[in-house]
Amino acid sequence: MRHAMAEAEVGDDVFHDDPTVRLLEEETAAVLGKEASLFVPSGCMGNEVSVSIQTKRGDAILLHRDSHLVLTEAAAITELLGRKYHRIDGDRGRMQPEEVSATLAASAAGPGTIAMVEVENTVNWGNGSIYPLPQLEAIGKAAHGWGLPVHLDGARLWNASAATGISLSTYAAVADTVMVCYSKGLGAPIGSAIAGTKAAVQEARLARKMFGGGMRQVGVVAAAALHGLKYHRDRLPEDHRRARSLAEAIAATPGLRLDPREIETNIVIAQIEEPHDRIHAFVAAVESEGVRLTPFGGPGRFRAVTHMDVDDAGIERAIAAIRRAAASMLKAQP
């Protein structure tokens, strides 16, 4: 990947004149089955640009209350763009089509009209949960039945496809715009893309500049994303296997709680037993052994993500460090 970056041919992407970026955009659009795509610095910007071109100030977005758009990007969506959220529940970040349909029907008759439906696949806060394709398609059909666009936050769509065998284009067909992230799973240091129609992508190009995302000789970065897109998707099942091994070990560790059946891809979210305020001490103890976890998603909860830089030996190191930290904490409790 670094070799590809060093040899990348570059141009000025603000003028759509960087050949490496253009090749990346063409190949990304092709695998997603869309007319075009646009390279953006981050997944957050990709989501926010997609919202900005398909809704207007004051509009509401229907989405799960635990979506990335709510829990990480709220300030940009509500304060900068002036959009509102209509949040509903669902199993591990996945909305039910029936509730989506009922909510859209109620919204059409009242104030705060919903103007977009957003889904996330896989779901970050849902332990990397995958939307079943029929469920996703039914949500898309409900939204389109009311003439509303669907945006798919597919930062980890690569993982959903690798775990199920369902093509990226089949998942992407549900949505009008799709965001994918090259640094999630594919190992690139930076970069995401928005995919959709040629008209939508052209509008997104203008909005990207408004967000400060216009870039110059950025082919050196696009080359890393292109390398990941070509060569790193086939290895994703290795990450999923290692995540399941880690989850099973955590579930069997006294003082920790996790249902391994919830682990479908590469995200493992678990919880320490009470008192939950020991989470930071627990994470620090694990990190002192060279294994980094993140306090995440509620009291006492932490997250681990497997990726291409963590091999089987790394998983065994992580398991050993987690078990030692848990044993030490339990011993220290009154």
HELIX and SHEET records of a PDB file:
HELIX    1   1 ARG A    2  ALA A    6  1                                   5    
HELIX    2   2 ASP A   13  PHE A   15  5                                   3    
HELIX    3   3 PRO A   19  LEU A   32  1                                  14    
HELIX    4   4 GLY A   43  GLN A   54  1                                  12    
HELIX    5   5 HIS A   68  LEU A   71  1                                   4    
HELIX    6   6 ALA A   74  ALA A   74  1                                   1    
HELIX    7   7 ALA A   75  LEU A   80  3                                   6    
HELIX    8   8 PRO A   97  ALA A  108  1                                  12    
HELIX    9   9 ASN A  124  GLY A  126  5                                   3    
HELIX   10  10 LEU A  133  GLY A  145  1                                  13    
HELIX   11  11 LEU A  157  THR A  164  1                                   8    
HELIX   12  12 LEU A  168  ALA A  172  1                                   5    
HELIX   13  13 LYS A  198  MET A  210  1                                  13    
HELIX   14  14 GLY A  219  TYR A  231  1                                  13    
HELIX   15  15 LEU A  236  ALA A  251  1                                  16    
HELIX   16  16 PRO A  260  GLU A  262  5                                   3    
HELIX   17  17 HIS A  276  ARG A  278  5                                   3    
HELIX   18  18 ILE A  279  GLU A  287  1                                   9    
HELIX   19  19 ASP A  312  ALA A  332  1                                  21    
SHEET    1   A 7 ALA A  36  VAL A  40  0                                        
SHEET    2   A 7 SER A 192  GLY A 196 -1                                        
SHEET    3   A 7 THR A 177  CYS A 181 -1                                        
SHEET    4   A 7 VAL A 150  GLY A 154  1                                        
SHEET    5   A 7 ILE A 114  GLU A 120  1                                        
SHEET    6   A 7 ALA A  60  HIS A  64  1                                        
SHEET    7   A 7 LYS A  84  ILE A  88  1                                        
SHEET    1   B 4 LEU A 256  ARG A 257  0                                        
SHEET    2   B 4 ILE A 267  ILE A 272 -1                                        
SHEET    3   B 4 ARG A 301  VAL A 305 -1                                        
SHEET    4   B 4 THR A 294  PRO A 295 -1                                        
END                                                                             
